[in-house]
Amino acid sequence: MTAVPDAPTGVPEDLPLMRGVELSDLEATTLLDQAIFGRDSYSYTVMRQFYDLYSRHFLVVDDGKDIQGYVLAGTAVDGRSCVLGLGITQDRRKRGLGRRLMLGVLDLLRADGVHTVRLSVAPENDTAIDLYKSLDFTTEGGLQKDYFGPGGDRYVMLRRL
Ligand SMILES: CC(C)(COP(=O)(O)OP(=O)(O)OC[C@H]1O[C@@H](n2cnc3c(N)ncnc32)[C@H](O)[C@@H]1OP(=O)(O)O)[C@@H](O)C(=O)NCCC(=O)NCCS
């Protein structure tokens, strides 16, 4: 298990553990992703393949009973990374967990020499857009029509590490 040190942002001691994903977390993480993203969620098969490729940059929040959130970044050999997933279970939002996961994965990516992180976000997802802006991501260009196919418009946001 890889425990990830908290960023020095005054995170309260009583927050659940943020740690590196383990194989045994994948079922719960897939169910969490499906509950959040529905038809756009990842299957267990895809999660397993992400785990095989990107487990160094795949973190979960674990309260000792349940997985309450996860973040996952995929990195190319040229040092560009993409946030492939971020989600907090509905009843644990607005407690700083999403920010904590993002700070944690950005620290890991930086330590591994990643220089650029991109992500895509739905234009109506003000919560996530505000979070990313507060973490110094900036929007690249305007709204990208049909980024994820018909009706899947997205903003692409970028941060250099
Ligand atoms: C986006 C998400 C991960 C944020 O997680 P969270 O744990 O609730 O967020 P945090 O408590 O860490 O809040 C971080 C920041 O998000 C923004 N934020 C959080 N809740 C918000 C709300 N209701 N309205 C507007 N902004 C909000 C704020 O900028 C907040 O900063 P602050 O703590 O300085 O106020 C969570 O809402 C979620 O899982 N949403 C569904 C999945 C999703 O949209 N994932 C991102 C796909 S691109």
The ligand as a Tripos MOL2 file, in Angstrom:
@<TRIPOS>MOLECULE
LIG
   48    50     1     0     0
SMALL
NO_CHARGES

@<TRIPOS>ATOM
      1 C1        -15.8210   17.5600   -8.6330 C.3       1 LIG1
      2 C2        -15.7040   16.7680   -7.3250 C.3       1 LIG1
      3 C3        -14.6610   15.6870   -7.5070 C.3       1 LIG1
      4 C4        -15.2570   17.7510   -6.2360 C.3       1 LIG1
      5 O1        -15.0130   16.9790   -5.0640 O.3       1 LIG1
      6 P1        -15.3200   17.5510   -3.6100 P.3       1 LIG1
      7 O2        -14.6650   16.6550   -2.6540 O.co2     1 LIG1
      8 O3        -16.7590   17.8090   -3.4530 O.co2     1 LIG1
      9 O4        -14.5670   18.9660   -3.7050 O.3       1 LIG1
     10 P2        -13.8410   19.7050   -2.5300 P.3       1 LIG1
     11 O5        -14.6550   19.6240   -1.2850 O.co2     1 LIG1
     12 O6        -12.4260   19.2690   -2.4770 O.co2     1 LIG1
     13 O7        -13.9100   21.1870   -3.0590 O.3       1 LIG1
     14 C5        -12.8890   21.6370   -3.8870 C.3       1 LIG1
     15 C6        -13.3280   22.8520   -4.6760 C.3       1 LIG1
     16 O8        -14.3540   22.4780   -5.5720 O.3       1 LIG1
     17 C7        -15.2210   23.5700   -5.7550 C.3       1 LIG1
     18 N1        -16.5200   23.1780   -5.2380 N.ar      1 LIG1
     19 C8        -16.8200   22.1620   -4.3860 C.ar      1 LIG1
     20 N2        -18.1550   22.1020   -4.2050 N.ar      1 LIG1
     21 C9        -18.6810   23.1080   -4.9390 C.ar      1 LIG1
     22 C10       -20.0090   23.5480   -5.1900 C.ar      1 LIG1
     23 N3        -21.0900   22.9600   -4.6510 N.pl3     1 LIG1
     24 N4        -20.2010   24.5940   -6.0310 N.ar      1 LIG1
     25 C11       -19.1360   25.2080   -6.6330 C.ar      1 LIG1
     26 N5        -17.8590   24.8220   -6.4330 N.ar      1 LIG1
     27 C12       -17.6440   23.7990   -5.6010 C.ar      1 LIG1
     28 C13       -14.6350   24.7020   -4.9910 C.3       1 LIG1
     29 O9        -13.7100   25.3810   -5.8290 O.3       1 LIG1
     30 C14       -13.9110   23.9930   -3.8850 C.3       1 LIG1
     31 O10       -12.9270   24.8410   -3.3980 O.3       1 LIG1
     32 P3        -13.0240   25.3610   -1.8660 P.3       1 LIG1
     33 O11       -12.8270   24.1340   -1.0060 O.co2     1 LIG1
     34 O12       -11.8970   26.3210   -1.7690 O.co2     1 LIG1
     35 O13       -14.3970   25.9580   -1.7170 O.co2     1 LIG1
     36 C15       -17.0680   16.1440   -6.8820 C.3       1 LIG1
     37 O14       -18.0370   17.1610   -6.8600 O.3       1 LIG1
     38 C16       -17.5400   15.0080   -7.7600 C.2       1 LIG1
     39 O15       -17.1770   13.8610   -7.5530 O.2       1 LIG1
     40 N6        -18.3670   15.3410   -8.7700 N.am      1 LIG1
     41 C17       -18.8930   14.3210   -9.6870 C.3       1 LIG1
     42 C18       -17.8150   13.7690  -10.5850 C.3       1 LIG1
     43 C19       -17.1370   14.8380  -11.3900 C.2       1 LIG1
     44 O16       -17.7460   15.8010  -11.8390 O.2       1 LIG1
     45 N7        -15.8140   14.6490  -11.5900 N.am      1 LIG1
     46 C20       -15.0130   15.5480  -12.3860 C.3       1 LIG1
     47 C21       -15.1900   15.2190  -13.8330 C.3       1 LIG1
     48 S1        -14.2340   16.3250  -14.8530 S.3       1 LIG1
@<TRIPOS>BOND
     1     1     2 1
     2     2     3 1
     3     2     4 1
     4     2    36 1
     5     4     5 1
     6     5     6 1
     7     6     7 2
     8     6     8 1
     9     6     9 1
    10     9    10 1
    11    10    11 2
    12    10    12 1
    13    10    13 1
    14    13    14 1
    15    14    15 1
    16    15    16 1
    17    15    30 1
    18    16    17 1
    19    17    18 1
    20    17    28 1
    21    18    19 ar
    22    18    27 ar
    23    19    20 ar
    24    20    21 ar
    25    21    22 ar
    26    21    27 ar
    27    22    23 1
    28    22    24 ar
    29    24    25 ar
    30    25    26 ar
    31    26    27 ar
    32    28    29 1
    33    28    30 1
    34    30    31 1
    35    31    32 1
    36    32    33 2
    37    32    34 1
    38    32    35 1
    39    36    37 1
    40    36    38 1
    41    38    39 2
    42    38    40 1
    43    40    41 1
    44    41    42 1
    45    42    43 1
    46    43    44 2
    47    43    45 1
    48    45    46 1
    49    46    47 1
    50    47    48 1
@<TRIPOS>SUBSTRUCTURE
     1 LIG1         1 GROUP 0 **** ****
